[in-house]
């Protein structure tokens, strides 16, 4: 078994900046295995947003690094993301939904002041219909956004924060300005 190669200083810098990212407390983030064949170095984070034990959205944020660069990427780093959320049927049937999902991505990157190139992706609506013993389940519409871009520089903090904001948008969790704390929802309780 050969020893693993030392991590390049640019990748170490990127990892340090990821650890400094701030995101909403509703978002649960954990490191997951990174794809091994896409680049010599990589890190992957899985995330989910839950409300009352119901998953509102989930996703992955993957940072790839090839010290030799990639003509396809146009750089030495590549961010690859995935987000999936279940939608209400009225929203899920909107023919402009893909355009809206893409706009959420672009706006989130711009709001964080992220510098990037070579952005691309797809937005997909998925209709799930149940049959047989599962026929009583209501139809479900999911929205998936798969996107990637090439970050400029080694600071990835803003890239992760922008992606976390997109995930919250998909989950229907409203944005909160700095310094503002949302009140917890009222619990249904009997009148006294």
C-alpha positions in Angstrom: 0.0 0.0 0.0 1.5 3.3 -1.1 1.4 6.3 1.2 -1.2 8.9 0.4 0.2 12.0 -1.3 0.7 15.1 0.8 -2.1 17.6 0.4 -1.1 20.6 -1.7 -1.0 24.0 0.1 -3.8 25.4 -2.1 -6.1 22.5 -1.2 -5.2 22.9 2.5 -6.0 26.6 2.3 -9.4 25.8 0.6 -10.2 23.3 3.4 -9.4 25.8 6.1 -11.7 28.4 4.4 -14.5 25.8 4.2 -14.3 25.3 8.0 -14.9 29.0 8.5 -18.2 29.0 6.6 -21.3 30.1 8.5 -24.8 28.8 7.7 -28.2 28.5 9.3 -28.7 26.2 12.2 -31.5 24.3 10.5 -28.9 23.0 8.0 -27.1 19.8 9.2 -23.8 19.4 7.5 -21.4 16.4 7.7 -18.4 15.2 5.7 -19.2 12.3 3.4 -16.9 10.3 1.1 -15.7 12.3 -1.9 -15.7 10.8 -5.4 -12.2 9.4 -5.9 -12.0 9.3 -9.7 -12.9 12.9 -10.6 -9.7 14.6 -9.2 -6.6 13.8 -7.2 -8.0 15.7 -4.2 -11.5 16.2 -3.0 -13.8 16.8 -0.1 -17.6 16.2 0.0 -20.2 17.5 2.4 -23.7 16.1 2.7 -26.5 18.3 4.1 -30.1 18.1 5.0 -32.7 20.4 6.4 -35.3 18.8 8.7 -38.5 20.2 10.3 -40.4 18.1 12.7 -38.4 15.1 11.6 -39.5 15.7 8.0 -36.8 16.2 5.4 -37.3 19.5 3.5 -34.2 19.4 1.4 -30.9 17.5 1.0 -27.8 18.0 -1.0 -24.1 17.6 -1.5 -21.3 20.1 -1.9 -18.1 18.7 -3.4 -14.9 20.5 -3.8 -12.4 19.0 -6.3 -8.8 19.9 -6.8 -6.3 19.0 -9.5 -3.0 20.8 -9.0 -2.3 20.4 -12.8 -5.6 22.1 -13.6 -8.2 21.0 -16.1 -9.0 22.5 -19.5 -12.6 21.4 -18.9 -12.8 23.3 -15.6 -10.7 26.3 -16.6 -8.8 26.1 -13.3 -7.4 23.9 -10.6 -10.6 23.8 -8.4 -14.2 22.7 -9.2 -17.3 22.9 -7.1 -19.9 20.3 -7.8 -23.3 20.5 -6.1 -26.5 18.7 -5.9 -29.8 19.7 -4.2 -33.1 17.9 -4.0 -36.4 19.0 -2.4 -40.0 17.9 -2.5 -42.4 20.6 -3.7 -46.1 21.2 -3.4 -47.9 20.2 -6.5 -48.9 23.7 -7.6 -45.3 24.9 -7.5 -43.9 21.6 -9.0 -46.1 21.9 -12.0 -44.9 25.4 -13.0 -43.2 25.2 -16.4 -40.7 27.9 -15.3 -39.5 26.0 -12.2 -36.2 25.1 -13.8 -35.5 28.8 -14.6 -36.4 29.7 -11.1 -34.1 27.1 -9.6 -31.2 28.3 -11.8 -31.9 31.9 -10.8 -31.7 30.9 -7.1 -28.2 29.6 -7.8 -27.0 32.6 -9.7 -28.5 35.0 -7.1 -27.0 33.2 -4.2 -23.5 33.2 -5.7 -23.9 36.9 -6.5 -25.2 37.8 -3.0 -22.1 36.1 -1.5 -19.8 38.0 -3.8 -18.4 34.7 -5.2 -16.0 34.9 -8.1 -16.3 32.0 -10.5 -16.2 30.8 -14.1 -17.4 27.9 -16.2 -20.7 27.5 -14.5 -23.2 24.9 -15.8 -26.0 22.7 -14.5 -29.4 21.2 -14.9 -32.7 21.5 -13.1 -35.0 18.5 -13.1 -38.6 18.0 -12.0 -39.4 14.4 -10.9 -43.0 13.2 -10.6 -43.5 10.2 -8.4 -46.8 8.3 -8.7 -47.6 5.3 -6.5 -49.4 2.1 -7.4 -50.6 -1.2 -6.0 -50.1 -1.4 -2.2 -48.6 2.1 -2.3 -51.5 3.6 -4.2 -52.7 5.6 -1.1 -49.6 7.7 -1.2 -50.1 11.1 -2.7 -48.2 12.0 -5.9 -44.9 13.8 -5.1 -42.9 16.3 -7.2 -39.2 16.8 -6.4 -36.9 19.4 -7.8 -33.2 18.6 -8.4 -30.5 21.1 -9.1 -27.1 19.8 -10.2 -24.6 22.5 -10.9 -20.8 23.0 -11.0 -18.5 26.0 -11.3 -14.9 26.9 -11.2 -14.0 29.0 -8.2 -11.4 31.8 -8.6 -8.8 31.7 -5.8 -8.6 29.3 -2.9 -11.1 30.8 -0.5 -14.2 28.5 -0.6 -16.0 29.9 2.4 -18.4 32.1 0.3 -19.0 29.3 -2.2 -20.2 27.0 0.6 -22.2 29.7 2.2 -23.9 30.5 -1.1 -24.7 26.8 -1.6 -26.1 26.6 1.9 -28.4 29.5 1.1 -29.6 27.8 -2.0 -30.4 24.7 0.0 -32.4 26.7 2.4 -34.3 28.4 -0.4 -35.2 24.9 -1.9 -36.4 23.9 1.6 -38.6 27.0 1.9 -36.6 28.3 4.8 -36.7 32.1 4.6 -33.5 34.1 4.4 -32.5 35.8 7.6 -30.3 39.0 7.6 -27.2 39.1 9.8 -28.1 39.9 13.4 -31.7 38.7 13.1 -32.9 35.6 14.9 -36.1 33.8 14.0 -38.5 33.0 16.8 -39.3 29.3 17.2 -42.7 28.4 15.9 -45.5 28.4 18.5 -46.4 25.0 19.7 -50.1 24.1 19.6 -51.2 24.0 23.2 -54.5 24.0 24.9 -55.8 27.3 26.2 -55.5 27.9 29.9 
